[in-house]
Amino acid sequence: MLFLILLIIVVYGILILWFADGLQHHDKKEEQLNIDAMPLVSVIVSARNEEKNIPQLISALNQQSYPHHLYEILVANDRSSDGTAKLLQKLAHHQSNLTVETIKETPLGWSPKKWALSQIIERARGEILIQTDADCIPTSKWIETIVQEFDDPSVGFVSGPAPLTNHKGYIDNLFEMESLAQDVFSAGALSHGFALSCTGRNIAFRKSVYEEISGYEDIQNFQSGDDDLLLQKVATQTKWKVKFSLEKNSIVESPPPKSIVQFVRQRLRFASKGLSYYQMQSSTGLKLILPFLYLANFVVVISLLNFAQLASFLWLVPLLLKAIFDGVITYIFYSRLKLNWSLSVFAVLTLLHPFYVVIFGALGPFTTINWKR
């Protein structure tokens, strides 16, 4: 059995090093935007009960380096019961490029967030739609950097790094690396043309592409998936390229879960879409790679349980090999984003990550999660 586990980890390592090579040779954006060719951009946000977060987001969006007359901000107030509506109205009164859409109810068969986003996308005037969440803080050159990815006329969808962090201590560093680890695989796969996943905190797409795939049609009933399920539609139903913006200025930060309970609920929500990839048209790469990544973590858990029972250090070899492969790709990813990679943080996640991937991956598709949406 140990031989089989080691074989799986070696294959896993080959896949990870292939991803890492793609990141290493990822094109860098060094040229300046052509002012005469700058497209009109629509930043779209769905907000529900975000009274405390909206001011920071709007402030960050108002400080963008992109010419202010070339981007608009559209916020859907999705049935908020706090002071979000009043605050947005006040902000819109003093800001000409801010449009607020009030969502009073969600039609049957639609997830609330997708319905809210669909309504503001209809009103969007921009050629490029950039999506984030109400509790996010983008860098000052976020719009500019993301738009540069669309200089290639064949690119239709762009994803960017979206770490969860407050920069307040070791726990935040754990959440940051844990969240960026998901982006590592997305970026590595996209570097070789495989669309795995993305996060709605930091995605962008051409409005014409959204219309070409009929928006959220056929996925509107999934409670989540306004990001990765949309990505799969673009990847499988069109010839548009999908890219990952591997630039420090394309980072969008968001606060991490405030408790273990929140973290568990969040991860179960993410994992709840697992079976949906096989119920809809999704890429072959996704259908093959995701189960294999789960299998790699599963065999590491098995090896650790055997080590605990048999006290044979041979059973630690799979974990150590996987740690080396994961360390290489995360270090490259952090370096490209000009972030500080921490060995101690990585070591802790190396032990924890296989267990919660296996647990959440197994429970997620069969768990109904209720959250504010």
Rosetta blueprint (number, residue, H / E / L):
1 M L
2 L H
3 F H
4 L H
5 I H
6 L H
7 L H
8 I H
9 I H
10 V H
11 V H
12 Y H
13 G H
14 I H
15 L H
16 I H
17 L H
18 W H
19 F H
20 A H
21 D H
22 G H
23 L H
24 Q H
25 H L
26 H L
27 D L
28 K L
29 K L
30 E L
31 E L
32 Q L
33 L L
34 N L
35 I H
36 D H
37 A H
38 M L
39 P L
40 L L
41 V E
42 S E
43 V E
44 I E
45 V E
46 S E
47 A E
48 R L
49 N L
50 E L
51 E L
52 K L
53 N L
54 I H
55 P H
56 Q H
57 L H
58 I H
59 S H
60 A H
61 L H
62 N H
63 Q L
64 Q L
65 S L
66 Y L
67 P L
68 H H
69 H H
70 L H
71 Y E
72 E E
73 I E
74 L E
75 V E
76 A E
77 N E
78 D E
79 R L
80 S L
81 S L
82 D L
83 G L
84 T H
85 A H
86 K H
87 L H
88 L H
89 Q H
90 K H
91 L H
92 A H
93 H H
94 H H
95 Q L
96 S L
97 N L
98 L E
99 T E
100 V E
101 E E
102 T E
103 I E
104 K L
105 E L
106 T L
107 P L
108 L L
109 G L
110 W L
111 S L
112 P H
113 K H
114 K H
115 W H
116 A H
117 L H
118 S H
119 Q H
120 I H
121 I H
122 E H
123 R H
124 A L
125 R L
126 G L
127 E L
128 I E
129 L E
130 I E
131 Q E
132 T E
133 D E
134 A L
135 D L
136 C L
137 I E
138 P E
139 T L
140 S L
141 K L
142 W H
143 I H
144 E H
145 T H
146 I H
147 V H
148 Q H
149 E H
150 F H
151 D H
152 D L
153 P L
154 S L
155 V E
156 G E
157 F E
158 V E
159 S E
160 G L
161 P L
162 A L
163 P L
164 L E
165 T L
166 N L
167 H L
168 K L
169 G L
170 Y H
171 I H
172 D H
173 N H
174 L H
175 F H
176 E H
177 M H
178 E H
179 S H
180 L H
181 A H
182 Q H
183 D H
184 V H
185 F H
186 S H
187 A H
188 G H
189 A H
190 L H
191 S L
192 H L
193 G L
194 F L
195 A L
196 L L
197 S L
198 C L
199 T L
200 G L
201 R L
202 N L
203 I E
204 A E
205 F E
206 R E
207 K H
208 S H
209 V H
210 Y H
211 E H
212 E H
213 I L
214 S L
215 G L
216 Y L
217 E L
218 D L
219 I L
220 Q L
221 N L
222 F L
223 Q L
224 S L
225 G L
226 D L
227 D L
228 D H
229 L H
230 L H
231 L H
232 Q H
233 K H
234 V H
235 A H
236 T H
237 Q H
238 T L
239 K L
240 W L
241 K E
242 V E
243 K E
244 F E
245 S L
246 L L
247 E L
248 K H
249 N H
250 S H
251 I L
252 V E
253 E E
254 S E
255 P L
256 P L
257 P L
258 K L
259 S L
260 I H
261 V H
262 Q H
263 F H
264 V H
265 R H
266 Q H
267 R H
268 L H
269 R H
270 F H
271 A H
272 S L
273 K L
274 G H
275 L H
276 S H
277 Y H
278 Y H
279 Q L
280 M L
281 Q L
282 S L
283 S L
284 T H
285 G H
286 L H
287 K H
288 L H
289 I H
290 L H
291 P H
292 F H
293 L H
294 Y H
295 L H
296 A H
297 N H
298 F H
299 V H
300 V H
301 V H
302 I H
303 S H
304 L H
305 L H
306 N H
307 F H
308 A H
309 Q H
310 L H
311 A L
312 S L
313 F H
314 L H
315 W H
316 L H
317 V H
318 P H
319 L H
320 L H
321 L H
322 K H
323 A H
324 I H
325 F H
326 D H
327 G H
328 V H
329 I H
330 T H
331 Y H
332 I H
333 F H
334 Y H
335 S H
336 R H
337 L L
338 K L
339 L L
340 N L
341 W L
342 S L
343 L H
344 S H
345 V H
346 F H
347 A H
348 V H
349 L H
350 T H
351 L H
352 L H
353 H H
354 P H
355 F H
356 Y H
357 V H
358 V H
359 I H
360 F H
361 G H
362 A H
363 L H
364 G H
365 P H
366 F H
367 T L
368 T L
369 I L
370 N L
371 W L
372 K L
373 R L
